Amino acid sequence: MNVKLFEARHPDTGELVSAKHAARNIRFQCPYCHLPVILKRGTVRKPHFAHEGPACAGALETYLHHLAIHLIMTNPTKRIRLASGEWFNYTRAVQEYHIGSRRVDVMCGKDGTFLAVEIAVTHFLTSDKHADLRALSCPALEIRLTSDHKTMTKTQLRTVLINETHNKKGFGLLSISEPNPEVAFDWMPVINFLSTVAVAVGTFLLLRWLFGTPKTKARRRIFIFNSGCVGFVVIDH
């Protein structure tokens, strides 16, 4: 099976170079097996590198990872079965979504409920990443793929990703609000406290104005503002 590589390693510097900008006179190497790859850049297909023979395991795993993400992003049913067997419906999906200091493969969401989907071919969801997502109240679904999935058609692989449950592992709950990478200070308790104080002070001043005995004659005007606060102006003659 041949796999398209959109980046290859420069033989001298070791840097990854995009096939779109790679020079044709340089013999680039596969970033996984370090064997020479061929630059294919024409007018029909997207520029890419390819192995001279069958693709190595690393290239196949990368291809499988990106293909799985693509199939979830373009899933026409807009739903995915969880490890528990329940369905999670979503209206939008964002690839390589950044949340806090983490990046997830696909973030699916609908009506304030979100699910981070991680595709695991060789690298599985670590405990640290799981802890960070849990701290952000973001549930996660890990879908594990193996070498057996590399030879599947796109239709077969989509069925594995969307419908099957044996290769999935869930983390966290789904009944949550949209994950917020930044924890903002909640000003509502402060505002409520200040409002209560303002009402108490206003009530005290109103009672004093109504029942107090002024030493001088004065015209008193009461102004009621839209905010619910009461202001007093006393004008002495």
Steps between C-alpha positions, in 0.01 A plus 500: 500500500639838399441799725526869422740692721450875493827562683842334478830540678787695342803266475747764620315718752248243625220758474154407377424659164159529338461328162355826371831682553751215470782528246500232233877448504509386864450139606263537794448228759197348670467654848425154644726242334753752357499328161500716185161617374394636163361851459179503297386849414285547192192692394232244589569354843608672818883507530631215711784255557474125449716199581666322212349177627233422762456764767662447836306435820542858625358648181208257508422591860507873421281445197253296705491767771426784257249290304307419819483869592379582149227235513367632831509858374303405188264253671159564334300364795656749746499247781744256656445201728668519838673219687181456704298437183315832521505746212653846514346739248690804379439783258859612450847358527831684525827333408804545728302701754708685761366495855717629779851372440371194313403424142246231414460330164131591455266699724135415433225716644131581508295741717775559754592131537844402374702184448873477429576212262854359502623257233756259647715303256823479694465783752219459751335759721739560789394539860635857502296600199194329643547689827533832316184437300314393814609820675345693211177293530555362152406132441708296258453197277807302398470286185776243468609380157743218420691369202190302399324823413768611253366283219134596547307706250379844604146368543617217725719731706217751542283221638769414754535863603132586520308183588724257690570516873759230577790724396384806695564634848311788658623756752274736692132589473312656211253730680723802513519852367746612237856445625672823593880503472519801732337507842347848535415666832131490584387856571133416564534442879678835532235679294219341702667604828547860385139513384379382840711764676371771266138405570559497877668842496230641275226371730673651804532840334139493381369426850718773646376747242133414560496488879793712603463857643704737287639806678451715196231517240601343180361377175574133453495327165511129442645360177439136416740360247448201263753297696268490802719724716350803677683833508425795726575869455431744784499870409504743796342847473 
